[in-house]
Amino acid sequence: MRADHAGSMSSSRRSVRAAPRPGHDTAPGLSPARVRRRAELGLRGEEAAAAYLVRRGLRILARNWRCPEGEIDIVAGQGATIIVAEVKTRTSLRFGSPLEAVTATKRRRLRRLARRWAAAHRAGGRPMRIDVVCVLVLHGDRVFVRHHQGVA
């Protein structure tokens, strides 16, 4: 598990969706502008995480896969293994590391979602692993990625 500097990601590389994802637009106490910034940060983190995984030799099979029980940020393949990756993006460590945000409840949900994805894609016999990819964006342009394998 090592940190990696993913480099700066200019907005010209990919247009960032301004509208928040469904279910994330009604955060209590947050202004629409703040909700939009959080959604943009999440998208930037997912882009950095996907690029990191590809550089490490993984194949991205799906992004933002949804079913009635929830969403998987990234599904990747490495050999015969299916990797379900939760991406957590932060701009500081003030409230703890991004990994700490993946609670036992979230880990159980990720295992359940991994089984759902495997069933939907006829991959039930393949080995599966749950990973967390933590992305730290500092001062708007420095992006650091840490990949935690087999967390659930």
N, CA and C of each residue as an Amber inpcrd file, in Angstrom:
protein
   456
   0.8470000  -1.1690000   0.0000000   0.0000000   0.0000000   0.0000000
   0.8950000   1.2350000   0.0000000   0.9430000   1.8910000  -1.0940000
   1.8260000   3.0390000  -1.1830000   1.0960000   4.2230000  -1.7470000
   1.6130000   5.3720000  -1.3920000   1.0160000   6.6110000  -1.9030000
   1.6080000   6.8930000  -3.2650000   0.8570000   7.5440000  -4.0810000
   1.3220000   7.8730000  -5.4060000   0.8140000   9.2620000  -5.7560000
   1.6580000  10.0720000  -6.3310000   1.2410000  11.3930000  -6.7810000
   0.6680000  11.2210000  -8.1660000  -0.5920000  11.4940000  -8.3150000
  -1.2670000  11.2890000  -9.5960000  -1.1010000  12.4840000 -10.5290000
  -0.4780000  13.5300000 -10.0670000  -0.2920000  14.6990000 -10.8960000
  -1.5150000  15.5810000 -10.9060000  -1.3640000  16.7570000 -11.4400000
  -2.5100000  17.6540000 -11.4930000  -3.4110000  17.2430000 -12.6340000
  -4.6810000  17.4700000 -12.4540000  -5.6640000  17.1120000 -13.4610000
  -6.4060000  18.3800000 -13.8480000  -6.0960000  18.8840000 -14.9880000
  -6.7450000  20.1200000 -15.3940000  -8.1630000  19.8380000 -15.8490000
  -9.0070000  20.8310000 -15.7270000 -10.4000000  20.6620000 -16.1270000
 -10.5390000  20.4990000 -17.6320000  -9.4860000  20.8150000 -18.3980000
  -9.5740000  20.6490000 -19.8350000  -9.4850000  19.1800000 -20.2450000
  -8.9800000  18.3000000 -19.3660000  -8.8770000  16.8820000 -19.6850000
 -10.2380000  16.2170000 -19.7040000 -11.1310000  16.6530000 -18.8630000
 -12.4580000  16.0550000 -18.7920000 -13.4060000  17.0930000 -18.2370000
 -14.5120000  17.2280000 -18.8880000 -15.4840000  18.1670000 -18.3530000
 -16.0870000  17.5800000 -17.0930000 -16.1560000  18.3670000 -16.0560000
 -16.6930000  17.9110000 -14.7830000 -18.1710000  18.2410000 -14.7370000
 -18.9540000  17.2210000 -14.4320000 -20.3950000  17.3890000 -14.3640000
 -20.7140000  18.3270000 -13.2050000 -21.4150000  19.3950000 -13.4720000
 -21.7180000  20.3910000 -12.4430000 -22.8400000  19.9440000 -11.5150000
 -23.7700000  19.1760000 -12.0280000 -24.9000000  18.7500000 -11.1990000
 -24.4890000  17.5700000 -10.3320000 -24.9190000  17.5520000  -9.0890000
 -24.6020000  16.4200000  -8.2290000 -25.3180000  15.1650000  -8.6840000
 -24.8090000  14.0200000  -8.2480000 -25.4270000  12.7480000  -8.5950000
 -26.7760000  12.6150000  -7.9080000 -27.6500000  11.7810000  -8.4630000
 -28.9580000  11.5810000  -7.8470000 -28.8080000  11.1550000  -6.3880000
 -29.6320000  11.7330000  -5.5440000 -29.5880000  11.4180000  -4.1310000
 -28.6150000  12.2620000  -3.3390000 -27.7670000  13.0250000  -4.0360000
 -26.7700000  13.8460000  -3.3640000 -27.0930000  15.3370000  -3.4690000
 -28.2480000  15.6560000  -3.9850000 -28.5640000  17.0610000  -4.2280000
 -29.3750000  17.7000000  -3.1120000 -29.6760000  16.9490000  -2.0790000
 -30.5070000  17.5080000  -1.0170000 -29.8080000  17.4460000   0.3320000
 -28.4970000  17.5750000   0.3470000 -27.7450000  17.5170000   1.6080000
 -28.2280000  18.6410000   2.5180000 -28.7040000  18.2810000   3.7090000
 -29.2440000  19.3060000   4.6120000 -28.1630000  20.2940000   5.0370000
 -28.4950000  21.5590000   4.9970000 -27.5860000  22.5990000   5.4600000
 -26.5120000  23.0040000   4.4740000 -26.4890000  22.4180000   3.2880000
 -25.4670000  22.7690000   2.3130000 -26.0780000  23.5960000   1.1910000
 -25.3710000  24.6440000   0.8230000 -25.8400000  25.4680000  -0.2870000
 -25.6800000  24.6840000  -1.5890000 -26.4360000  25.0270000  -2.6100000
 -26.2830000  24.3510000  -3.8990000 -24.8530000  24.4400000  -4.4360000
 -24.1840000  25.5630000  -4.2100000 -22.8020000  25.7050000  -4.6850000
 -21.8770000  24.7180000  -3.9690000 -22.0860000  24.5430000  -2.6710000
 -21.2380000  23.6210000  -1.9170000 -21.5170000  22.1750000  -2.3230000
 -22.7570000  21.8490000  -2.5510000 -23.1120000  20.5130000  -3.0190000
 -22.4410000  20.2510000  -4.3620000 -22.4700000  21.2380000  -5.2570000
 -21.8410000  21.1170000  -6.5710000 -20.3310000  20.9150000  -6.4440000
 -19.6770000  21.6800000  -5.5390000 -18.2250000  21.5270000  -5.3380000
 -17.8870000  20.1360000  -4.8190000 -18.7130000  19.6170000  -3.9110000
 -18.4810000  18.2690000  -3.3770000 -18.6280000  17.2240000  -4.4780000
 -19.6310000  17.3930000  -5.3360000 -19.8290000  16.4530000  -6.4370000
 -18.6440000  16.5090000  -7.4040000 -18.1640000  17.7040000  -7.6950000
 -17.0100000  17.8630000  -8.5800000 -15.7670000  17.2200000  -7.9680000
 -15.5800000  17.4000000  -6.6660000 -14.4440000  16.7940000  -5.9840000
 -14.5420000  15.2710000  -6.0650000 -15.7250000  14.7270000  -5.8500000
 -15.9100000  13.2820000  -5.9470000 -15.5940000  12.7490000  -7.3330000
 -16.0290000  13.4600000  -8.3520000 -15.7300000  13.0470000  -9.7320000
 -14.2360000  13.1160000 -10.0130000 -13.6030000  14.1480000  -9.5190000
 -12.1470000  14.2880000  -9.7070000 -11.4310000  13.1310000  -9.0220000
 -11.8810000  12.7780000  -7.8290000 -11.2890000  11.6570000  -7.1170000
 -11.4770000  10.3410000  -7.8560000 -12.6670000  10.1310000  -8.4070000
 -12.9170000   8.9030000  -9.1570000 -12.0570000   8.8390000 -10.4140000
 -11.8690000   9.9690000 -11.0750000 -10.9920000  10.0070000 -12.2490000
  -9.5580000   9.6470000 -11.8560000  -9.0710000  10.2490000 -10.7690000
  -7.7040000   9.9730000 -10.3120000  -7.5510000   8.5120000  -9.9130000
  -8.5460000   7.9650000  -9.2220000  -8.4960000   6.5670000  -8.7890000
  -8.4830000   5.6260000  -9.9880000  -9.3380000   5.8760000 -10.9660000
  -9.3900000   5.0180000 -12.1540000  -8.0580000   5.0790000 -12.9060000
  -7.5080000   6.2660000 -13.0660000  -6.2220000   6.4050000 -13.7610000
  -5.1190000   5.6610000 -13.0060000  -5.1220000   5.7610000 -11.6880000
  -4.1430000   5.0680000 -10.8530000  -4.2480000   3.5610000 -11.0530000
  -5.4660000   3.0270000 -10.9920000  -5.6550000   1.5880000 -11.1400000
  -5.2100000   1.1050000 -12.5190000  -5.4960000   1.8670000 -13.5530000
  -5.0740000   1.5080000 -14.9080000  -3.5430000   1.4960000 -14.9840000
  -2.8960000   2.4950000 -14.3870000  -1.4210000   2.5230000 -14.3850000
  -0.8340000   1.3200000 -13.6530000  -1.5870000   0.7460000 -12.7290000
  -1.1290000  -0.4250000 -11.9790000  -1.5090000  -1.7350000 -12.6810000
  -2.0400000  -1.6270000 -13.8950000  -2.3140000  -2.8160000 -14.6950000
  -3.7040000  -3.3960000 -14.5700000  -4.6220000  -2.7150000 -13.8820000
  -5.9840000  -3.2010000 -13.7660000  -6.8060000  -2.7300000 -14.9600000
  -7.8150000  -3.5050000 -15.3160000  -8.7640000  -3.1260000 -16.3630000
 -10.0100000  -2.5810000 -15.6930000 -10.4700000  -1.4250000 -16.1120000
 -11.7180000  -0.8820000 -15.5780000 -12.8640000  -1.5600000 -16.3210000
 -13.7200000  -2.2410000 -15.5620000 -14.8570000  -2.9530000 -16.1450000
 -16.1330000  -2.1290000 -16.0710000 -16.2630000  -1.3270000 -15.0260000
 -17.4650000  -0.4980000 -14.8580000 -17.1440000   0.6410000 -13.9060000
 -17.8610000   1.7270000 -14.0920000 -17.7670000   2.8770000 -13.1810000
 -19.1740000   3.3080000 -12.8180000 -19.3510000   3.6300000 -11.5520000
 -20.6440000   4.0950000 -11.0410000 -21.7770000   3.1240000 -11.3820000
 -21.5040000   1.8340000 -11.1810000 -22.5320000   0.8150000 -11.4160000
 -23.5590000   0.8930000 -10.3010000 -24.8230000   0.9240000 -10.6970000
 -25.9080000   1.0740000  -9.7230000 -26.8830000  -0.0930000  -9.7940000
 -27.4340000  -0.3820000  -8.6270000 -28.5480000  -1.3120000  -8.5120000
 -29.4170000  -0.7540000  -7.3890000 -30.5730000  -1.3390000  -7.1120000
 -31.4380000  -0.7750000  -6.0670000 -30.7820000  -0.6760000  -4.6870000
 -29.7670000  -1.4930000  -4.4250000 -29.1200000  -1.4780000  -3.1110000
 -28.0080000  -0.4520000  -2.9700000 -27.5630000   0.1470000  -4.0730000
 -26.4940000   1.1340000  -3.9580000 -25.6630000   1.2390000  -5.2170000
 -24.4560000   1.7630000  -5.0400000 -23.5800000   2.0470000  -6.1690000
 -22.1710000   1.5710000  -5.8690000 -21.5150000   1.0580000  -6.9040000
 -20.0940000   0.7190000  -6.8410000 -19.3660000   1.7800000  -7.6490000
 -18.3480000   2.4150000  -7.0390000 -17.6130000   3.4670000  -7.7430000
 -16.8480000   2.9150000  -8.9370000 -16.0530000   1.8530000  -8.7070000
 -15.2460000   1.2670000  -9.7850000 -15.2560000  -0.2420000  -9.6340000
 -15.4710000  -0.9250000 -10.7550000 -15.2670000  -2.3740000 -10.8240000
 -14.1120000  -2.5730000 -11.7900000 -13.0990000  -3.3030000 -11.3350000
 -11.9120000  -3.5190000 -12.1600000 -11.5810000  -5.0010000 -12.1900000
 -10.7500000  -5.3760000 -13.1490000 -10.2860000  -6.7410000 -13.2430000
  -8.7700000  -6.7800000 -13.2070000  -8.2640000  -7.8090000 -12.5160000
  -6.8170000  -8.0420000 -12.4740000  -6.6420000  -9.5520000 -12.5990000
  -6.2750000  -9.9980000 -13.7920000  -6.2720000 -11.4290000 -14.0430000
  -7.6970000 -11.9350000 -13.9370000  -7.8910000 -13.0060000 -13.1640000
  -9.2300000 -13.5760000 -12.9830000 -10.0060000 -12.8730000 -11.8720000
  -9.3340000 -12.0210000 -11.0940000  -9.9510000 -11.3970000  -9.9220000
 -10.7500000 -10.1600000 -10.2950000 -11.9530000 -10.0650000  -9.7290000
 -12.7910000  -8.8710000  -9.8580000 -12.5360000  -8.0140000  -8.6260000
 -12.2550000  -6.7430000  -8.8440000 -12.0030000  -5.8130000  -7.7450000
 -13.1100000  -4.7770000  -7.7180000 -13.7740000  -4.6810000  -6.5670000
 -14.7780000  -3.6500000  -6.3400000 -14.0850000  -2.5790000  -5.5090000
 -14.0020000  -1.3810000  -6.0580000 -13.2590000  -0.3090000  -5.3950000
 -14.1810000   0.8240000  -4.9820000 -14.1080000   1.1620000  -3.7130000
 -14.7880000   2.3400000  -3.1740000 -13.7750000   3.4750000  -3.2100000
 -14.1720000   4.6110000  -3.7410000 -13.2780000   5.7680000  -3.8180000
 -13.7220000   6.7950000  -2.7890000 -12.7760000   7.2340000  -1.9730000
 -13.0390000   8.2770000  -0.9760000 -12.0760000   9.4180000  -1.2410000
 -12.6230000  10.6030000  -1.4700000 -11.8150000  11.7710000  -1.8060000
 -11.9740000  12.8240000  -0.7240000 -10.8590000  13.4140000  -0.3290000
 -10.8490000  14.4670000   0.6960000  -9.9040000  15.5810000   0.2680000
 -10.0990000  16.7550000   0.8630000  -9.1890000  17.8810000   0.6100000
  -8.2630000  18.1190000   1.7960000  -8.4700000  17.3860000   2.8870000
  -7.5710000  17.4770000   4.0400000  -7.7690000  16.2300000   4.8860000
  -6.9140000  16.0820000   5.8810000  -7.0410000  14.9700000   6.8250000
  -7.6250000  15.4570000   8.1470000  -8.1900000  16.6420000   8.1160000
  -8.7180000  17.2760000   9.3200000  -9.7180000  16.3990000  10.0760000
 -10.5420000  15.6750000   9.3290000 -11.5510000  14.8280000   9.9590000
 -11.1900000  13.3480000   9.8430000  -9.9100000  13.0480000   9.6950000
  -9.4420000  11.6750000   9.5770000  -9.1290000  11.3120000   8.1410000
  -8.5830000  10.1290000   7.9930000  -8.2140000   9.6720000   6.6480000
  -9.4640000   9.2360000   5.8970000  -9.4030000   9.2490000   4.5780000
 -10.5550000   8.7780000   3.8000000 -10.9150000   7.3240000   4.1230000
  -9.9220000   6.5020000   4.4540000 -10.1840000   5.1070000   4.7740000
 -11.0940000   4.9690000   5.9910000 -10.9460000   5.8660000   6.9530000
 -11.7720000   5.8090000   8.1560000 -13.2550000   6.0250000   7.8550000
 -13.5510000   6.6420000   6.7140000 -14.9460000   6.8860000   6.3370000
 -15.6390000   5.6190000   5.8370000 -14.8770000   4.5690000   5.5910000
 -15.4620000   3.3130000   5.1260000 -15.7100000   2.4490000   6.3590000
 -16.8940000   2.5930000   6.8920000 -17.2970000   1.9330000   8.1330000
 -17.5860000   0.4470000   7.8970000 -17.7950000  -0.2750000   8.9770000
 -18.1560000  -1.6950000   8.8800000 -19.4510000  -1.8610000   8.0880000
 -20.3950000  -0.9590000   8.2930000 -21.6620000  -1.0100000   7.5500000
 -21.4140000  -0.8450000   6.0550000 -20.5600000   0.1040000   5.6960000
 -20.2400000   0.3330000   4.2830000 -19.5160000  -0.8770000   3.6930000
 -18.6420000  -1.4930000   4.4650000 -17.9210000  -2.6750000   3.9800000
 -18.8860000  -3.8320000   3.7140000 -19.8560000  -4.0170000   4.5980000
 -20.8760000  -5.0580000   4.3750000 -21.6670000  -4.7580000   3.1000000
 -22.0230000  -3.4860000   2.9230000 -22.7650000  -3.1030000   1.7190000
 -21.9210000  -3.3470000   0.4650000 -20.6360000  -3.0380000   0.5200000
 -19.7610000  -3.2730000  -0.6320000 -19.6800000  -4.7600000  -0.9720000
 -19.6170000  -5.6260000   0.0420000 -19.6110000  -7.0740000  -0.2140000
 -20.9130000  -7.5030000  -0.8900000 -22.0350000  -6.9700000  -0.3920000
 -23.3390000  -7.2890000  -0.9750000 -23.4140000  -6.7780000  -2.4200000
 -22.9550000  -5.5540000  -2.6550000 -22.9710000  -5.0020000  -4.0080000
 -22.0540000  -5.7870000  -4.9410000 -20.9240000  -6.2530000  -4.4290000
 -20.0070000  -7.0620000  -5.2400000 -20.7030000  -8.3420000  -5.6980000
 -21.4400000  -8.9770000  -4.7860000 -22.1890000 -10.1890000  -5.1660000
 -23.2540000  -9.8620000  -6.2120000 -23.9340000  -8.7260000  -6.0510000
 -24.9550000  -8.3090000  -7.0270000 -24.3340000  -8.0860000  -8.4010000
 -23.1860000  -7.3880000  -8.4280000 -22.5160000  -7.1200000  -9.7050000
 -22.1090000  -8.4400000 -10.3610000 -21.5260000  -9.3380000  -9.5700000
 -21.0820000 -10.6290000 -10.1150000 -22.2640000 -11.4090000 -10.6920000
 -23.3970000 -11.4040000  -9.9860000 -24.5810000 -12.1090000 -10.4740000
 -25.0970000 -11.4780000 -11.7660000 -25.1080000 -10.1570000 -11.8110000
 -25.6110000  -9.4510000 -12.9930000 -24.7050000  -9.6360000 -14.2100000
 -23.4310000  -9.9500000 -13.9720000 -22.4690000 -10.0770000 -15.0730000
 -21.9410000 -11.4990000 -15.2240000 -22.6560000 -12.4490000 -14.6200000
 -22.2960000 -13.8720000 -14.7140000 -20.8290000 -14.1070000 -14.3640000
 -20.3980000 -13.4780000 -13.2830000 -19.0140000 -13.6090000 -12.8250000
 -18.9670000 -14.2050000 -11.4240000 -20.0200000 -14.9480000 -11.0620000
 -20.1450000 -15.4630000  -9.7060000 -19.0490000 -16.4100000  -9.2730000
 -18.3970000 -17.1030000 -10.1880000 -17.3520000 -18.0460000  -9.8190000
 -15.9670000 -17.4350000  -9.7110000 -15.8340000 -16.1800000 -10.0790000
 -14.5060000 -15.5500000 -10.0830000 -14.1550000 -15.0280000  -8.6950000
 -12.8650000 -15.0380000  -8.3530000 -12.4640000 -14.4570000  -7.0680000
 -12.7520000 -12.9540000  -7.0580000 -13.1610000 -12.4450000  -5.8860000
 -13.4780000 -11.0230000  -5.7570000 -12.7220000 -10.4360000  -4.5890000
 -12.4340000  -9.1460000  -4.7120000 -11.7400000  -8.4220000  -3.6510000
 -12.3600000  -7.0470000  -3.5250000 -12.4750000  -6.5630000  -2.2840000
 -12.9870000  -5.2180000  -2.0260000 -11.8130000  -4.3390000  -1.6420000
 -11.6170000  -3.2550000  -2.3840000 -10.5350000  -2.3090000  -2.1330000
 -11.1100000  -0.9350000  -1.8370000 -10.3070000  -0.1000000  -1.2100000
 -10.6360000   1.3120000  -1.0430000  -9.4960000   2.1110000  -1.6570000
  -9.8460000   3.0560000  -2.5080000  -8.8610000   3.9600000  -3.0860000
  -9.1040000   5.3310000  -2.4740000  -8.1230000   5.7970000  -1.7080000
  -8.2120000   7.0920000  -1.0330000  -7.5100000   8.1390000  -1.8750000
  -8.1800000   9.2450000  -2.0980000  -7.6300000  10.3330000  -2.9070000
  -7.6120000  11.5840000  -2.0350000  -6.4640000  12.2040000  -1.9760000
  -6.2980000  13.4400000  -1.2270000  -5.9220000  14.5330000  -2.2200000
  -6.7610000  15.5620000  -2.3140000  -6.5320000  16.6860000  -3.2190000
  -6.1120000  17.8740000  -2.3580000  -4.8760000  18.3090000  -2.5190000
  -4.3530000  19.4110000  -1.7130000  -4.1860000  20.6640000  -2.5460000
  -4.6590000  21.7680000  -2.0330000  -4.4980000  23.0890000  -2.6510000
  -4.9930000  23.1180000  -4.0940000  -5.9560000  22.2690000  -4.4040000
  -6.6020000  22.3140000  -5.7070000  -5.8680000  21.6600000  -6.8440000
  -4.5440000  21.3790000  -6.7000000  -3.8380000  20.8440000  -7.8600000
  -2.9860000  19.6190000  -7.5760000  -2.6760000  19.3370000  -6.3310000
  -1.8600000  18.1610000  -6.0080000  -2.7790000  17.0300000  -5.5850000
  -2.6360000  15.8970000  -6.2590000  -3.5050000  14.7570000  -6.0100000
  -2.6430000  13.5680000  -5.5790000  -2.9800000  12.9980000  -4.4280000
  -2.2820000  11.8280000  -3.9160000  -3.2750000  10.6820000  -3.8030000
  -2.8170000   9.4930000  -4.1870000  -3.6840000   8.3200000  -4.1980000
  -3.0380000   7.2320000  -3.3490000  -3.8470000   6.5960000  -2.5140000
  -3.4060000   5.4270000  -1.7540000  -4.4280000   4.3210000  -1.9740000
  -3.9330000   3.1480000  -2.3330000  -4.7790000   2.0150000  -2.6610000
  -4.6850000   0.9850000  -1.5420000  -5.7950000   0.7290000  -0.8800000
  -5.8730000  -0.2470000   0.2110000  -6.5760000  -1.4800000  -0.3400000
  -5.8590000  -2.5930000  -0.3920000  -6.4000000  -3.8100000  -0.9890000
  -7.0020000  -4.7300000   0.0630000  -8.0830000  -5.3800000  -0.3170000
  -8.6920000  -6.4060000   0.5180000  -9.2080000  -5.9050000   1.8540000
  -9.9400000  -4.8090000   1.8560000 -10.3990000  -4.2130000   3.1180000
 -11.6800000  -4.8430000   3.6590000 -12.3770000  -5.5850000   2.8490000
 -13.6380000  -6.1970000   3.3200000 -13.7470000  -7.6170000   2.8340000
